[in-house]
Amino acid sequence: MFHYFKIKGNSMLPSLESGDLVMTSNLVEIKRNDIVVFNDASYGIVVKRISSLEEGYLKVKSDNLKTDSPVCTKLHSKENIIGKVISVL
């Protein structure tokens, strides 16, 4: 299944800019360094890069080294992944 999301914010610069439209798929394998869209209980829908994968969980990071996000300090369930970014439109 495919979903589309509009990027808001600058935490994923230079890979993704605010206003970019991305297409995701949940039909592809997800691995370290992929950019994913997931649902976080505190922050809602988030776009980040996977920094590590553990059994059932992942840890994420921002591409923009000038930003710091509390989302990056905790583990997230793989079940919360909406999809992997497969295209920037």
C-alpha positions in Angstrom: 0.0 0.0 0.0 1.2 3.5 -0.8 0.8 6.7 1.3 1.8 10.3 0.6 3.0 12.8 3.2 4.0 16.5 3.1 7.2 17.2 5.0 7.0 19.9 7.7 10.1 21.2 9.4 13.8 21.0 8.8 14.9 18.0 10.8 15.6 15.9 7.7 17.7 18.5 5.8 19.4 18.1 3.4 17.6 14.9 2.4 14.1 16.2 2.7 13.0 19.9 2.8 9.9 21.4 4.3 7.2 21.2 1.7 8.5 18.1 -0.1 5.9 15.4 -0.9 7.1 11.9 -0.2 5.6 8.6 -1.2 5.9 5.6 1.2 5.3 1.9 0.9 4.7 -0.7 3.6 5.4 -3.5 1.0 9.2 -3.2 1.1 11.9 -4.4 3.4 13.0 -1.9 6.0 16.6 -1.7 7.0 19.1 0.6 8.8 19.5 4.0 7.2 16.1 3.9 5.5 13.9 7.0 5.9 10.5 5.9 7.4 7.2 7.5 8.4 5.9 6.3 11.7 3.3 7.2 14.3 4.6 8.3 17.7 2.2 8.4 20.7 3.6 11.8 21.8 4.3 13.6 18.5 2.0 12.0 15.9 3.3 11.2 12.4 7.1 11.6 12.2 9.6 11.2 9.4 13.1 10.1 10.5 16.0 7.9 9.4 16.5 4.5 11.1 19.8 4.5 13.1 19.3 0.9 14.4 17.0 -2.0 14.3 16.5 -4.4 17.2 14.0 -7.2 17.7 10.6 -5.5 17.2 12.0 -2.0 17.7 13.9 0.7 16.0 15.8 3.8 16.9 15.8 6.9 14.7 17.8 10.0 14.0 17.4 13.3 12.2 19.6 14.1 9.1 20.0 17.7 10.2 22.8 17.7 12.7 21.7 21.2 13.9 18.4 19.9 15.3 17.7 17.7 18.3 14.5 15.8 18.7 13.2 13.9 21.7 11.8 11.3 19.3 15.4 10.2 18.6 16.0 9.4 22.3 13.7 6.4 22.6 12.9 3.1 21.0 9.9 2.8 18.7 7.9 -0.3 17.9 8.2 -1.5 14.3 4.4 -1.9 14.4 4.1 1.9 14.3 5.9 2.2 11.0 3.5 3.5 8.3 6.0 3.0 5.5 9.4 3.5 4.0 10.0 6.6 1.9 10.5 5.3 -1.6 10.2 8.6 -3.6 10.3 12.3 -3.2 7.8 13.9 -5.6 
